[in-house]
Structures are given as structure tokens and as C-alpha cells.
Amino acid sequence: MKLLRTLLSFLLLTAGVYSGENNFKEVWLEWLKEDSINQELPIYKWAIKELEKYKNVVNDSLVLIELRKHKIPFEKDFLLQIKKESGNYKSKLSLEFNNITGMKLARQRKTLATGTNKYEHASFKCWRECIADLKLFIEYSPPKQNETFLQFMKRRGYNYTFK
């Protein structure tokens, strides 16, 4: 049993990185929770508990992968903005409401937000949906030809400078 747990742990914690599927752990977690036949087995309970620990892990590499997945322009500039907005992924908005971009709830465009929170910003099911919502934000009014990141953000109502 201990060997099985060790192997399963290794698989769960590394397979997502090696497979290129950055949401591998979330997929496994959902699959395990839906498997009603085996849910009472101790190994399933343990695996679900382990996966819950890593469900919302976020770091620069994972954010960059998600930005590239959605073909978001200015990916490195957006990564810097996200780090600043989220307090290096440690702000209450990031940790409690999965909003790493600091987005307010969209009123005129399609959004993936689940609603607003006590900080009057958008809430998301997971930080990856926050990145997907960023893509919707960009598509609503895309960058103009030869427009820089700062010009784009200023036109969209943001006035950020990075140091």
C-alpha cells in the first residue's frame, strides 16, 4: 500500500509537468470525485486529499503556459502585470477569489467570472479561468497594429508603469 501511495503521489505531482497538461491535477481531482464506485477506498480518499493541496498552485511558469495557451499578446508584459496585481500571487484577491489579474466584473463583454466579491472585483472558479477571462478582455478591444503594451493598457483605461 505504501509503494502504491508513493507511486500515485509521484504520478499526481509530476505528470502534469511532463505531459504538458498544466491542469492535469484538476482533471484527476474531478475524475476521482466523480468515481462513486471507488470513492470509499482509502487510496482514493488519500489521493483526493493530496490533489486538493495542489489544486490552486500558481507560479510564473504556470501563468506563462496559460498565457501562451490562450495566445495572449504581450505575454511577458502581462506576466509582469499579473505578478504586480496579485502581489506575487499572494494577495487576498488572488488567494480567496482566484483573481490574479485584478479584473473588475465585466459589464459589457462576455466573462467567465462567477460574480463579484467584497473587494468589488471579479471572482473566478480557478486562476486559469481568470486568464481565460483576460483573453476575453483583450478580444473585446484588441491591440491596434504597432500598439505597445503600455499604449494598449492606457487605451483600455489602465495607466501602469513597470520598474
Number of C-alpha atoms within 10 A of each C-alpha: 8 8 8 10 14 11 11 14 16 11 13 19 15 12 15 17 14 10 9 10 12 19 15 17 25 17 15 16 20 12 12 17 14 11 11 9 7 13 14 10 9 11 16 17 14 14 17 19 12 16 20 14 9 14 15 18 13 18 11 14 11 15 21 17 15 20 22 14 12 16 11 19 15 15 18 14 14 18 17 15 19 20 19 16 19 20 14 16 22 14 18 14 24 24 17 13 24 26 30 30 24 19 18 16 18 17 7 7 11 11 20 18 23 13 16 15 15 9 11 12 19 24 28 24 15 20 23 21 19 25 25 19 22 20 18 19 17 16 12 12 12 14 18 9 6 8 12 13 17 16 16 19 15 12 13 14 9 11 11 12 7 8 4
